[in-house]
Amino acid sequence: MKMLPWDYHPELTVERLVKVAQLLALGRGSAVDRFDPTIGDDNWTLGVCAYNYGCFQIAKAAGTLGFEWLRVIDPGKHFQFSIGGVPMRFWRGDPAEPTAKISIATPFEQLLLDLEPGIPTAGMLFRIGVTTDMDGALLGASFVALRNDQPEVVWPLPLAEAEPLIAVLDEERPEGIELSSPSVGDHRDDQDERGDEIASSSDGV
């Protein structure tokens, strides 16, 4: 019987995994929007920006309303986050063929692997693999469970069926601007005045 994310750990719900994938999509979308070959951007800079922007979106959302279960474990180059305490990483590529780097346990994961024998997650690493279109935008995402560096489960996340991601707002709001009261009266007089100004100009502009 094929295992599903929540079979490994109840914290790995569909809603949470999809929300993380949506955050990654936001990051990639920002990178694609800013991509500019005329100033030297190429596939390498696009990939770096997309990865960094995805990390930023996760870090920005972690611990906020609706994302209380999301936490950043390692904000460095080997970015790692957790869903309900379950460590995870992400990468771009074929979810069924994880890269060698993404298949290696981080120090934090290795600690858990050494301390958690006899439970469903023992010996497991959890990842999110994302696929992209020709422009680099996120096309799909899958939950990947690795055992002995090999995918035991590759489960496509139902992004197409998900509710739109609610933007995370900062608590600080800009101060409002006081506007003068709108004028009330017959606007036909104003139109007549503008008509006279246009007629009096030599070129009508």
C-alpha positions in Angstrom: 0.0 0.0 0.0 1.4 3.4 -1.0 2.2 5.7 1.8 0.9 9.3 1.8 2.5 12.3 3.5 0.2 12.1 6.6 0.9 8.4 6.9 4.5 9.3 7.7 3.6 12.1 10.1 0.2 13.6 10.9 1.7 17.1 10.7 2.2 16.7 6.9 -1.2 17.6 5.8 -2.3 18.4 2.2 -3.2 22.0 3.1 0.2 22.7 4.7 2.2 21.1 1.9 0.2 23.0 -0.7 0.7 26.3 1.1 4.5 25.7 1.1 4.4 25.0 -2.6 2.4 28.1 -3.2 5.0 30.1 -1.3 7.6 28.7 -3.6 5.5 29.6 -6.6 5.3 33.2 -5.4 9.1 33.3 -5.1 9.6 31.8 -8.5 7.1 34.2 -10.0 9.0 37.2 -8.6 12.2 35.9 -10.1 10.6 35.4 -13.5 9.1 38.9 -13.4 12.5 40.4 -12.7 14.4 38.3 -15.2 16.1 40.6 -17.8 18.6 39.2 -20.3 19.5 42.8 -21.4 21.3 43.3 -18.2 23.0 39.9 -18.1 20.5 37.6 -16.6 20.7 34.0 -17.7 19.3 30.6 -16.6 21.9 30.5 -13.7 20.9 33.9 -12.3 17.2 33.0 -12.7 17.7 29.7 -10.8 19.6 31.5 -8.0 17.0 34.2 -7.6 14.1 31.7 -7.8 15.7 29.7 -5.0 16.5 32.7 -2.8 13.1 34.2 -3.3 11.4 30.9 -2.4 13.4 30.7 0.8 12.5 34.3 1.5 8.8 33.7 1.1 8.9 30.7 3.5 10.9 32.7 6.1 8.6 35.6 5.8 5.5 33.4 6.3 6.9 31.2 9.1 5.1 31.7 12.4 2.6 34.2 11.1 -1.2 33.8 11.1 -2.2 30.7 9.2 1.5 29.5 9.2 2.0 28.8 12.9 3.2 25.3 12.0 5.9 26.6 9.7 9.5 27.2 11.0 12.9 27.9 9.5 15.6 25.5 10.8 18.5 26.7 8.8 18.4 30.0 6.9 21.7 29.5 5.3 22.7 28.2 1.8 21.4 24.7 2.7 18.0 26.3 3.5 15.8 24.0 5.7 12.4 24.5 7.2 9.9 22.4 9.1 6.2 21.6 9.0 5.0 20.9 12.5 8.5 20.0 13.5 9.1 17.7 10.6 12.3 18.9 8.7 12.0 19.4 4.9 13.9 20.9 2.0 13.0 21.7 -1.6 14.7 21.6 -5.0 13.9 22.1 -8.6 14.1 19.0 -10.8 12.4 15.7 -11.5 10.8 14.7 -8.2 11.5 11.0 -9.1 15.2 11.7 -9.5 16.4 13.8 -6.6 19.9 15.3 -6.9 22.8 13.9 -4.8 22.9 17.1 -2.7 19.3 17.1 -1.8 19.4 13.4 -0.9 21.9 13.9 1.9 20.7 14.4 5.4 21.4 17.7 7.0 23.1 17.7 10.5 19.6 18.3 12.1 18.1 15.5 10.1 20.9 13.1 10.9 20.3 13.9 14.6 16.7 12.9 14.2 17.6 9.8 12.2 19.9 8.7 15.0 17.4 9.4 17.8 14.1 8.1 16.3 14.3 4.4 15.6 11.1 2.4 15.4 8.8 5.1 14.2 7.3 5.6 10.7 9.7 8.5 9.9 12.8 6.6 11.0 15.4 6.6 8.2 13.2 9.0 6.1 14.0 12.3 4.5 11.2 14.6 3.3 11.5 16.9 0.3 9.4 19.0 -2.0 10.4 18.7 -5.7 9.2 21.5 -8.0 9.0 21.4 -11.8 9.0 24.5 -14.0 7.9 25.6 -17.4 10.1 27.0 -20.1 10.2 30.5 -18.5 11.1 29.1 -15.0 7.7 29.6 -13.4 6.5 26.8 -11.1 4.5 24.2 -13.0 4.0 21.6 -10.4 5.2 20.3 -7.0 5.5 16.9 -5.4 6.0 15.6 -1.9 9.0 13.2 -1.9 9.9 10.7 0.8 13.4 9.4 0.5 14.7 6.2 2.1 18.4 5.3 1.5 18.8 8.2 -0.9 16.0 6.9 -3.1 12.4 8.1 -3.5 10.0 5.8 -1.7 7.0 8.0 -2.4 6.5 10.7 -5.0 3.1 12.3 -4.5 2.0 15.2 -6.7 0.5 18.1 -4.7 -3.0 19.2 -5.9 -2.1 22.8 -6.6 -4.8 23.2 -9.2 -7.5 22.4 -6.7 -6.1 24.6 -3.9 -7.6 27.8 -2.6 -5.6 30.9 -3.5 -2.9 31.7 -1.0 -3.8 34.5 1.3 -1.1 37.2 1.3 0.8 37.6 4.6 0.4 41.2 5.8 2.7 43.0 8.1 1.2 44.3 11.3 2.4 47.8 10.6 0.1 49.7 8.3 0.9 53.1 6.6 -0.8 56.1 8.2 -3.8 57.3 6.3 -3.8 60.5 4.3 -6.4 63.1 5.0 -8.2 64.2 1.9 -10.1 67.4 1.5 -13.9 67.1 1.2 -15.2 66.6 -2.3 -16.7 69.7 -3.9 -20.4 69.5 -4.5 -22.1 71.5 -7.2 -23.0 71.6 -10.9 -20.0 70.1 -12.8 -21.3 71.5 -16.0 -19.6 74.8 -15.1 -16.3 73.1 -14.8 -16.7 71.4 -18.2 -17.5 74.7 -19.8 -14.4 76.3 -18.3 -12.2 73.4 -19.6 -13.8 73.7 -23.0 -12.9 77.4 -23.2 -9.3 76.7 -22.2 -8.9 74.1 -25.0 -10.5 76.4 -27.5 -8.2 79.2 -26.6 -5.0 77.2 -27.2 -3.4 77.4 -30.6 -3.1 73.6 -31.2 -6.0 72.3 -29.1 -3.7 70.3 -26.8 
